[in-house]
Amino acid sequence: MTDAQTFLARHFVAISVNSRIKGDDGPDRFFAASGLLIRIGDILGILTAGHVVEYLDEAVNHPDILSIGCQLLDTFGDTKLSDLGVPYDLKTSPRLHFHNDELGLDFGVLFLHEHQARLIEKHNIIPLTYEASRNEPADLDVFFLLGLPAELTSERVSPSGNATVGMTMLRLTKAEAEEQTTLFPRFIATIDSQTDLQSLEGMSGGPIFGFNTERLNKYWIVAIQSSWKKSERKIFGCPVTHIYDILNHLHDEAAQELARKS
């Protein structure tokens, strides 16, 4: 990874899943998705694309999947105390997702228990906060997408139980004049860097960072990647301002309900 990738990866947490399928005598299948650490009030979670969480929900309940395991990989930044990921029980851990293409929403959150949050914070992973998302300036002019493309990720674990993921960073140019067709405006941009990638599959949920070329010492997480149009080298993202507005509303509603009951 480049120094810039490692620096931005201090927000990044991957969701890795290995599963054993009925009738498949080969090694466990492997899947990895991009995500980032977020904070809502006193709650920590992993933000990713809504359709990623849908996939996880379907996998947990699929009758042909005999076993499934999940690890949160938090070792992409400049602090690496262990190669082991943080265990995450997909069957019992709370999560939510919104995935509606007509509305323009595609995000989900895997909520963390206190011990999981402590383990991730030991690797100096920095959460995105509501305050940071609301302070995003209007003059950002260069953007980067960070994620784990599927073609650089193992399809199965090795006999020793290991798998490979490859982080990629792509430069983007925002499509300022793009006509919005959804209720919640999406982040729309074109890929502005040379890449050998044939697909952006696996990049869903990856954070999109915005900079101003005159102030490169500051950056903002502006969106998470949702989908892409290969023929136009165009990507679509769900802005974090929408995400935090919805999550904070749900958080406040839950707090008010708890106060009424107590």
PELIN-V148501 format. One record per residue. N is the residue number from 0. RES is the residue in one small letter. SS is DSSP state (2 for helix, 1 for strand, 0 for the rest). D_LAST is the distance of its C-alpha to the last C-alpha in Angstrom with 2 decimals. Layout:
N_RES_SS_D_LAST / N_RES_SS_D_LAST
This chain:
0_m_0_50.03 / 1_t_0_51.02 / 2_d_2_49.63 / 3_a_2_47.85 / 4_q_2_46.19 / 5_t_2_45.08 / 6_f_2_43.68 / 7_l_2_41.64 / 8_a_2_40.56 / 9_r_2_38.28 / 10_h_2_35.62 / 11_f_1_36.74 / 12_v_0_35.29 / 13_a_1_37.07 / 14_i_1_35.67 / 15_s_1_38.31 / 16_v_1_38.51 / 17_n_1_41.13 / 18_s_1_41.57 / 19_r_1_44.05 / 20_i_1_45.30 / 21_k_0_46.93 / 22_g_0_50.71 / 23_d_0_50.76 / 24_d_0_52.51 / 25_g_0_52.40 / 26_p_0_50.03 / 27_d_0_46.38 / 28_r_1_45.84 / 29_f_1_44.15 / 30_f_1_42.14 / 31_a_1_40.69 / 32_a_1_38.71 / 33_s_0_38.10 / 34_g_0_34.75 / 35_l_1_33.24 / 36_l_1_30.30 / 37_i_1_27.67 / 38_r_1_24.55 / 39_i_1_21.66 / 40_g_0_19.37 / 41_d_0_18.87 / 42_i_1_19.80 / 43_l_1_23.44 / 44_g_1_25.40 / 45_i_1_28.96 / 46_l_1_29.98 / 47_t_1_32.87 / 48_a_0_34.38 / 49_g_2_32.57 / 50_h_2_35.60 / 51_v_2_35.46 / 52_v_2_31.99 / 53_e_2_33.39 / 54_y_2_36.26 / 55_l_2_34.05 / 56_d_2_32.06 / 57_e_2_35.43 / 58_a_2_36.89 / 59_v_2_34.11 / 60_n_2_34.62 / 61_h_0_38.41 / 62_p_0_40.37 / 63_d_0_43.22 / 64_i_1_41.24 / 65_l_1_41.49 / 66_s_1_39.50 / 67_i_1_37.67 / 68_g_1_36.64 / 69_c_1_35.07 / 70_q_1_35.43 / 71_l_1_34.24 / 72_l_1_37.35 / 73_d_0_36.76 / 74_t_0_40.32 / 75_f_0_41.95 / 76_g_0_41.55 / 77_d_0_43.66 / 78_t_0_41.67 / 79_k_0_42.33 / 80_l_0_41.42 / 81_s_0_41.58 / 82_d_0_42.77 / 83_l_0_40.01 / 84_g_0_37.15 / 85_v_1_33.47 / 86_p_1_32.72 / 87_y_0_30.32 / 88_d_0_29.51 / 89_l_0_29.88 / 90_k_0_28.90 / 91_t_0_25.38 / 92_s_0_24.40 / 93_p_0_22.28 / 94_r_1_24.28 / 95_l_1_24.81 / 96_h_1_27.91 / 97_f_1_29.49 / 98_h_1_33.18 / 99_n_1_34.92 / 100_d_0_38.42 / 101_e_0_38.79 / 102_l_0_35.75 / 103_g_0_36.83 / 104_l_1_33.65 / 105_d_1_34.00 / 106_f_1_31.39 / 107_g_1_29.02 / 108_v_1_26.77 / 109_l_1_26.59 / 110_f_1_23.38 / 111_l_0_23.99 / 112_h_0_22.47 / 113_e_2_22.65 / 114_h_2_25.96 / 115_q_2_27.52 / 116_a_2_26.69 / 117_r_2_28.24 / 118_l_2_31.35 / 119_i_2_31.86 / 120_e_2_31.47 / 121_k_0_34.22 / 122_h_0_36.59 / 123_n_0_35.73 / 124_i_0_34.35 / 125_i_0_32.98 / 126_p_0_30.07 / 127_l_1_30.42 / 128_t_0_27.84 / 129_y_2_26.89 / 130_e_2_28.77 / 131_a_2_31.88 / 132_s_2_31.90 / 133_r_2_31.66 / 134_n_0_34.51 / 135_e_0_36.99 / 136_p_0_40.36 / 137_a_0_42.51 / 138_d_0_45.73 / 139_l_0_45.10 / 140_d_0_48.34 / 141_v_1_48.36 / 142_f_1_45.88 / 143_f_1_45.57 / 144_l_1_43.92 / 145_l_1_43.02 / 146_g_1_42.70 / 147_l_1_44.04 / 148_p_0_46.69 / 149_a_2_47.14 / 150_e_2_50.89 / 151_l_2_50.30 / 152_t_0_47.82 / 153_s_0_48.91 / 154_e_0_48.68 / 155_r_1_48.61 / 156_v_0_47.91 / 157_s_0_50.98 / 158_p_0_52.18 / 159_s_0_50.56 / 160_g_0_47.17 / 161_n_0_47.33 / 162_a_0_47.13 / 163_t_0_48.06 / 164_v_0_46.25 / 165_g_0_47.93 / 166_m_1_46.21 / 167_t_1_47.87 / 168_m_1_47.53 / 169_l_1_48.99 / 170_r_1_49.83 / 171_l_1_48.89 / 172_t_1_50.14 / 173_k_1_47.73 / 174_a_0_49.12 / 175_e_0_48.66 / 176_a_0_50.38 / 177_e_0_48.81 / 178_e_0_47.84 / 179_q_0_44.19 / 180_t_0_43.73 / 181_t_0_39.96 / 182_l_0_37.13 / 183_f_0_35.64 / 184_p_0_38.70 / 185_r_0_39.50 / 186_f_1_41.06 / 187_i_1_44.66 / 188_a_1_47.31 / 189_t_1_50.51 / 190_i_1_51.32 / 191_d_0_53.64 / 192_s_0_54.57 / 193_q_0_57.07 / 194_t_0_55.56 / 195_d_0_56.96 / 196_l_0_53.82 / 197_q_0_54.59 / 198_s_0_50.99 / 199_l_0_47.58 / 200_e_0_45.96 / 201_g_0_43.38 / 202_m_0_42.72 / 203_s_0_39.84 / 204_g_0_36.66 / 205_g_0_38.84 / 206_p_1_38.01 / 207_i_1_40.39 / 208_f_1_41.09 / 209_g_1_42.65 / 210_f_1_45.08 / 211_n_0_47.40 / 212_t_0_50.89 / 213_e_0_51.37 / 214_r_0_48.19 / 215_l_0_48.10 / 216_n_0_46.16 / 217_k_0_42.94 / 218_y_0_41.32 / 219_w_1_38.33 / 220_i_1_36.79 / 221_v_1_37.32 / 222_a_1_36.76 / 223_i_1_36.65 / 224_q_1_39.64 / 225_s_1_39.28 / 226_s_1_42.81 / 227_w_1_46.44 / 228_k_1_49.78 / 229_k_2_52.52 / 230_s_2_55.48 / 231_e_2_54.31 / 232_r_0_52.74 / 233_k_1_49.63 / 234_i_1_45.99 / 235_f_1_42.81 / 236_g_1_39.50 / 237_c_1_35.95 / 238_p_1_35.25 / 239_v_2_32.29 / 240_t_2_31.46 / 241_h_2_30.64 / 242_i_2_28.69 / 243_y_2_26.50 / 244_d_2_25.94 / 245_i_2_24.60 / 246_l_2_22.56 / 247_n_2_20.97 / 248_h_2_20.15 / 249_l_2_18.47 / 250_h_2_16.60 / 251_d_2_15.37 / 252_e_2_14.42 / 253_a_2_12.39 / 254_a_2_10.61 / 255_q_2_9.99 / 256_e_2_8.81 / 257_l_2_6.26 / 258_a_2_5.21 / 259_r_2_5.60 / 260_k_2_3.82 / 261_s_0_0.00
